Every structure is written in C-alpha cells, then in structure tokens.
Amino acid sequence: MSFTYHRTIHFKDTDAAGVVYFSNALSICHEAYEALLEMLTIDLKEYFSGRSLAVPIVHAEIDFMRPMYCGDRIYIVLSPTIQLENAFTLKYEIYHNDSDVKKPIAIASTRHVAIDPVTRKRSNLPTELMQWLSVQ
C-alpha cells in the first residue's frame, strides 16, 4: 500500500538558480518517510534515538525530470519494497499538485537496513513497519 505526503516547496529548499537543490529534495523525501512512520504510530523519538534499533539509509538516489520552484505544491507517493526482515527500499515519486499531467517530476529511492546499535549486526524491523511493508 502506498502512502502520499503533501507539501509546499519553501524558499529554503531552493538554490541560487531558484530550483530545489538535489540534497534538499532528498530531505523532503525523508520528511515524507517520517510522516509515514507517524501514520504507522511509530514513536519517532524512540525510532530515531538509536537506543534499541537503528535503521540507517545505506543508499539514496534521485532523478529529476522537471524543476521544482518555491511555492510549488507537490505530493510524494511512497511505495515500499521489502527485501528481508531487516531491509527495505522506499521509492518516492514526486508530482506537482497543480499539473494536469500526472507524470513524476522526480523519482527517488532510499534503501534502509535495521541494525542493533551496539553490535552493529542486522536486526528485525519494528513490527508496525514490517506489517505495513508486508501488505505491499
């Protein structure tokens, strides 16, 4: 099941050319990931504290088809792919809200691996996240 996140592009997201800078686009995707976790009722403070579990992003990439500008209203569709009980990939398709053309303006992905923060060995994903990933 995909998850949709809505957002407006802010001035701080843009570079000197007035378009969204690539690392800021990935940061916006991470915002969408955090909103997904909240929707799953995962405690963000605990999840990102790294005390009992760490789920680092081990790979990220983004491709742009069209620029995004300050004031643009966008939405991001997150679609997961589970790889193992301790790893998954999220695909982010970014669209303009106001466009009649329903083609993505950017496509990104992040690969996540759950690890024990002490031993640094792979660990199982949280139950709530695993359940959502398994429905896909």
N, C-alpha and C positions, 0 to 999 in steps of 0.2 A: 504494500500500500504506500503510495507516495504521500508526501507532506508538502504543503505550499506555504511559503513565507512571503509576506508583502512588505515593501519598504520604499522609501523615497531616497533618492541619491542626494547627499549633502555636499556642500562646498568642500568640506574637509576630505571628501573621498576623491577629489579631482587633483590633477597635476597642473603644471604651468600651461599646458595646452587646453585645459578646461575639460578634460575627459577623465573618467575613472582610471586611476593608476592600477596596474595589474595586482600588486600586493593588497591594495585596498579592496579589490573585487574578491580576492580570496578571503579577506577579513569579513566581508559581507556574507560570503558563503558560510563562514564559521558562525556568524550571528544566526543564520538560518538553522544550523546544526544545534546551537544552544536552544533555540525556540522549539525544535523537535524534541530535545531532551526534556524541556519543561512540559510539553504536551504529554510526554510519557510519564509524567510525575516523578522524574528522576531529580533528586536533590542536587542542584548544580554546585552548591558549596562543597558538598561531600564528594561529588563526582570529580570535580576539578582540583580537589585538595591533594590528591595523590597519596593519601594516607593508606587506604586499603586496596586501591586499584589505580592504575594509570592507564590511560587509553590514548597514547600519543598518535599523532598523524605521522606516518612514516613516508608518505608520498603525497604530493599535491601537484595539480596541473590545471591550466586554464587556457582556453582558446576563445578569442573574440571574433565575432562576425560583424558587429557594428559597435560604435562607441556608445557610452552612457555618459550623460551630462547632468550637472547639478539641476535638481528639480524633476528629473525623470522619475516617474513612478514605475517600479518594477515588481515582478514577483518571481520567486525562485521555486522550482519544483525539485524536491529532493527524492531520489529513488535509490534504495539500498540494494546491495548485493552482498549476501553473507558468503564468506569464504570458508571459515572454520568456526568452531565455537569460541574462538578468540580473535577473529579478524573479520573486518567488513570494509566495503567500499561504498562511498556515497557519491552519486552523480548529481550535479546541480545544473539544471537548465534554467537560464535566466532569460526572462521575457519582459518587453515593455508592456505596461498595463494599457496604454493608450493606442497601441498599434492594432490595426485590423489584420495585419499579417502575423500569424501565430508561428513564426519561426524564432528559434532562440537567438538572442543577441550575443550570448556567451554560453559556453559549456565548460564546467569544471568538474574535477573529481578529487576526492581525498581518500586515502587508504589508512585505516585505523587498526591498531593491534593492541589488545589488552595485555598488560603485564603486571606482575606483582612488583610493587615499587621497591621492595627490599632485595629480593633475589634477582630481579630483572628478567625472570623467566615468564613465558606466556601464561596467562591466566584466563579463566572464563569471563565472558562479558556479563554485565548485570542482567538479571532475569527480565526486567521490563524491556530493555533494549533487545535482548535475544528474542523475546516474544514478538516484538514489532518486526524485527528482521525476518523471522520465520514465517510471517504471514505473507511476505512478498512472493 
